[in-house]
C-alpha cells in the first residue's frame, strides 16, 4: 500500500467517524458491501428490495489485485453488512475494514459474512509454500463460487447475515433464499445435461479458476497456461504444454476473460483448435446475474469440448 494511499485513508478515517455510526440507507434498505460482483448478485437475489448493494471489485478486475479507493472506505463506514469471498482471495478488504472502523461489520460482528464458511475446499496446500510456488492460497483454491452448488452455501451465509442485521424481515429473506436454491436446482438439471456427454474429458485453462466448476461437472483438469498459479506463462512451459496436448489429443482450451490472449492464440494455433473465453465476473461479456455467469460458462465449455 503506497504512502499516498495511507495518507488519504487517514483523512477519510477522520471524516467518516460520524458516518460509521449511521443507520441504514434513508429508504430503509440494508447497506451491503461485497468484495466481488458474484457475491453482490447473490445478495441482490436473497435481499431483494430490502438491500442496497455495492461491490468493491469491478467486473473483469483481477480479484487478487484490487486497489482499494478512499470511496470504498466510505461505503464500508456506512455498511450494515459486509460479504467477502474469504480464503485469502480478498485480503485487501482487511485494510478497508480497519480504515472504516465500523463496529457493525468488523470481523466476528453480526454484519460480517465470510461466504466461504461451509465450503468443501479444494487444493489446500500440504507442503511448504514459497514465492516460487506462485499464487498459492494457504486455505485452498478460493474460486469456489464458480460451482453453482456452492452458490447455495454462499446464499445461506448471506441469508443468515441479513437476518442478523434485519431480524424482522427473516421470513422475507427465507423465501428469497429458498427461491434461489430452487432456481439453482432447476438450472443444474439443464447444465448437467449439456455437459454430461463430456464427462472425463480434459480441459486446459489459463489460471486455476475453474477447479470447482470442473469437479462439479465431472470434467478433468489437464493443465493451465500458467506454470504455477499467478506466474505468467513461460515459453518452456507453453512448449511442453503444446506437445502434451498433441500427444494426448486435448482439444479444450478455456481462457478467463481477464487474461491476455497472446499465449492462448499460440497454443490454439499450434494444437489446431479454437479456444473459448469465459467471463471472469458477473457483469463481463454481457452477463448480469450469477445465473447468466454460470450459463455462459457451461455453454463455452461445451463449445470447447465439442
C-alpha positions in Angstrom: 0.0 0.0 0.0 1.5 3.4 -1.0 2.2 6.2 1.4 -0.1 8.4 -0.5 -3.0 6.0 -0.2 -2.3 5.6 3.6 -2.5 9.4 4.0 -5.7 9.5 2.0 -7.2 6.8 4.2 -6.2 8.7 7.3 -8.1 11.8 6.2 -11.1 9.7 5.2 -11.0 7.9 8.5 -11.2 11.2 10.4 -14.1 12.4 8.3 -16.1 9.2 8.5 -16.3 8.6 12.2 -19.8 10.1 12.2 -20.8 8.1 9.1 -19.7 4.9 10.8 -22.4 5.1 13.3 -25.2 6.0 10.8 -28.0 3.6 10.3 -29.2 2.0 7.1 -29.9 4.0 4.0 -32.5 6.7 4.1 -35.0 4.4 2.3 -34.7 1.7 4.9 -32.6 -0.7 2.8 -29.8 -2.6 4.4 -26.5 -1.2 3.1 -24.4 -4.2 1.9 -20.8 -4.1 0.6 -19.4 -7.1 -1.1 -15.9 -7.8 -2.3 -16.9 -9.2 -5.7 -19.8 -8.8 -8.3 -20.7 -12.5 -7.9 -21.4 -12.0 -4.2 -23.3 -8.8 -5.0 -25.5 -10.7 -7.4 -26.5 -13.3 -4.9 -27.1 -10.7 -2.2 -29.5 -8.9 -4.5 -31.4 -12.1 -5.0 -31.7 -13.0 -1.4 -32.0 -9.4 -0.1 -34.5 -8.3 -2.8 -36.0 -4.9 -2.1 -34.6 -4.8 1.4 -30.9 -4.3 0.3 -28.7 -1.7 -1.4 -25.6 -3.5 -2.7 -22.2 -2.2 -3.7 -19.3 -4.4 -5.0 -15.8 -3.1 -4.4 -14.2 -5.2 -7.2 -15.4 -4.3 -10.7 -16.3 -6.8 -13.5 -13.1 -8.1 -15.1 -10.9 -6.8 -12.4 -8.4 -9.5 -11.1 -9.7 -10.1 -7.6 -6.2 -10.9 -6.3 -5.0 -7.3 -7.3 -7.8 -4.9 -6.3 -6.5 -1.5 -5.4 -8.8 0.0 -2.7 -10.1 3.5 -3.1 -11.0 6.1 -0.4 -14.6 5.9 -1.6 -14.6 2.2 -0.7 -13.8 3.2 2.9 -16.8 5.5 2.9 -19.0 2.7 1.7 -17.9 0.3 4.4 -18.2 3.0 7.0 -21.9 3.2 6.2 -22.4 -0.5 5.7 -24.8 -2.7 7.7 -23.3 -5.9 6.2 -20.1 -6.8 4.5 -19.8 -10.0 2.5 -16.4 -11.4 1.4 -15.1 -14.3 -0.6 -12.5 -15.3 2.0 -9.8 -18.0 1.7 -7.3 -15.1 1.4 -8.5 -14.0 -2.1 -9.7 -10.6 -0.9 -7.1 -9.8 1.8 -7.2 -6.2 0.6 -10.6 -5.9 2.2 -9.0 -6.1 5.7 -7.3 -2.7 5.2 -10.6 -1.2 4.2 -12.4 -2.6 7.3 -9.7 -1.3 9.5 -9.8 2.2 8.0 -13.6 2.4 8.1 -13.7 1.5 11.8 -17.3 0.4 11.5 -18.1 -1.8 14.5 -21.1 -3.3 12.8 -19.1 -5.0 10.1 -15.8 -5.9 11.7 -14.7 -9.5 11.7 -16.9 -11.5 14.1 -19.7 -9.0 14.3 -23.3 -9.6 13.2 -22.7 -7.6 10.0 -19.7 -9.6 8.8 -20.1 -12.6 6.4 -17.4 -14.8 5.1 -19.1 -16.5 2.2 -16.7 -19.4 2.2 -18.0 -20.8 5.5 -19.1 -24.4 4.9 -17.3 -24.8 1.5 -15.6 -28.1 0.8 -12.2 -26.5 -0.1 -10.1 -27.8 -3.0 -6.3 -27.6 -3.4 -5.3 -26.8 0.2 -1.5 -26.9 0.1 0.1 -29.6 2.1 3.8 -28.8 1.7 5.8 -25.6 2.3 4.5 -22.6 0.3 7.2 -20.3 -1.1 7.3 -17.5 -3.7 8.3 -20.0 -6.3 5.0 -21.8 -5.7 3.1 -18.9 -7.3 -0.2 -17.5 -6.2 -0.9 -20.4 -3.8 -3.7 -19.8 -1.3 -2.9 -21.3 2.0 -6.6 -22.0 2.8 -7.3 -23.6 -0.6 -8.5 -22.5 -4.0 -10.8 -19.5 -3.4 -12.7 -19.7 -6.7 -15.4 -21.9 -5.2 -18.2 -19.5 -6.4 -17.9 -21.0 -10.0 -19.5 -24.2 -8.7 -23.3 -23.5 -8.7 -24.0 -25.8 -5.8 -21.5 -23.8 -3.8 -23.7 -20.8 -4.6 -26.4 -22.3 -2.4 -23.9 -22.3 0.5 -23.0 -18.7 -0.2 -26.7 -17.8 -0.3 -27.2 -19.5 3.0 -24.4 -17.5 4.6 -25.8 -14.3 3.2 -29.3 -15.1 4.4 -28.0 -15.7 7.9 -26.1 -12.4 7.8 -29.2 -10.5 6.6 -31.4 -12.0 9.3 -28.9 -11.0 11.9 -29.0 -7.3 10.9 -32.7 -7.2 10.0 -34.3 -9.9 12.1 -37.8 -8.6 11.5 -37.6 -9.5 7.8 -36.4 -13.1 8.3 -39.4 -14.6 6.5 -38.8 -12.4 3.5 -35.2 -13.4 3.3 -36.0 -17.0 3.9 -38.5 -17.0 1.0 -35.9 -15.4 -1.3 -33.2 -17.8 -0.2 -35.5 -20.8 -0.8 -36.3 -19.4 -4.3 -32.6 -19.1 -5.1 -31.9 -22.7 -4.1 -34.9 -23.9 -6.2 -33.6 -21.9 -9.2 -30.1 -23.3 -8.8 -31.6 -26.8 -8.8 -33.7 -26.1 -11.9 -30.7 -24.7 -13.8 -28.5 -27.6 -12.7 -30.6 -30.1 -14.5 -30.1 -28.3 -17.8 -26.4 -27.6 -17.1 -25.6 -31.2 -16.3 -27.4 -32.4 -19.4 -25.4 -30.1 -21.6 -22.0 -31.2 -20.1 -22.9 -34.9 -19.5 -21.6 -36.1 -22.9 -18.2 -34.6 -22.0 -17.6 -36.2 -18.6 -14.0 -37.2 -18.1 -12.7 -35.0 -21.0 -9.6 -33.0 -20.3 -9.6 -29.2 -20.2 -6.8 -26.6 -20.2 -7.4 -23.1 -18.7 -5.2 -20.1 -18.2 -5.5 -19.7 -14.4 -6.8 -22.3 -12.0 -10.1 -20.6 -11.7 -12.2 -23.5 -12.9 -11.3 -26.3 -10.4 -14.6 -26.3 -8.6 -16.6 -26.0 -11.9 -14.6 -28.8 -13.5 -15.1 -31.1 -10.5 -18.8 -30.4 -10.3 -19.5 -31.3 -13.9 -17.2 -34.4 -14.0 -14.5 -32.9 -16.3 -10.8 -33.4 -16.0 -8.3 -30.6 -15.3 -5.4 -31.3 -17.7 -3.2 -28.2 -17.1 -3.1 -24.5 -17.2 -1.2 -21.9 -19.2 0.4 -20.5 -16.1 3.3 -22.8 -14.9 2.1 -22.1 -11.4 -1.0 -20.1 -10.3 -0.3 -16.4 -10.8 3.0 -16.9 -12.6 2.9 -15.7 -16.2 3.3 -18.4 -18.9 6.9 -19.1 -19.9 8.0 -20.2 -23.3 9.3 -23.6 -22.0 6.0 -24.3 -20.2 3.9 -23.4 -23.2 6.1 -25.5 -25.5 5.8 -28.6 -23.2 2.0 -28.0 -22.9 1.6 -27.9 -26.7 3.5 -31.1 -27.0 1.4 -32.9 -24.3 -1.9 -31.6 -25.7 -1.0 -33.0 -29.1 0.2 -36.3 -27.7 -2.9 -36.8 -25.6 -5.3 -35.2 -28.1 -6.5 -32.5 -25.7 -8.8 -30.2 -27.7 -10.4 -28.0 -25.0 -8.8 -24.7 -24.0 -10.9 -22.2 -21.9 -9.5 -18.8 -21.0 -10.8 -16.5 -18.3 -11.7 -13.1 -19.8 -9.2 -11.0 -17.7 -6.1 -12.7 -19.2 -4.1 -11.7 -22.3 -4.7 -13.7 -25.5 -1.1 -14.0 -26.7 -0.4 -17.4 -25.3 -3.9 -18.9 -25.9 -3.5 -17.7 -29.5 -0.2 -19.5 -29.8 -1.4 -22.7 -28.2 -4.6 -22.8 -30.3 -2.7 -22.2 -33.5 -0.1 -24.9 -32.8 -2.6 -27.5 -31.5 -5.1 -26.7 -34.2 -8.1 -25.8 -32.0 -10.3 -22.8 -31.2 -10.3 -21.7 -27.6 -13.2 -20.3 -25.7 -13.3 -17.2 -23.5 -15.4 -17.3 -20.3 -16.5 -14.2 -18.2 -14.4 -13.8 -15.1 -17.1 -11.8 -13.4 -20.8 -11.1 -13.3 -21.0 -8.0 -15.4 -18.5 -9.1 -18.1 -19.3 -10.4 -21.5 -22.9 -9.3 -21.2 -23.7 -11.2 -18.0 -26.0 -9.5 -15.5 -26.7 -12.2 -12.8 -24.9 -15.1 -11.2 -27.2 -17.4 -13.4 -26.0 -15.7 -16.5 -22.4 -16.2 -15.5 -22.7 -20.0 -15.0 -24.9 -20.4 -18.1 -22.2 -18.7 -20.2 -19.5 -20.9 -18.6 -21.5 -24.1 -19.4 -22.1 -23.0 -23.0 -18.4 -22.0 -23.5 -17.1 -25.3 -22.0 -19.5 -27.2 -24.2 -18.2 -25.3 -27.3 -14.6 -26.0 -26.3 -15.2 -29.8 -25.7 -17.3 -30.5 -28.8 
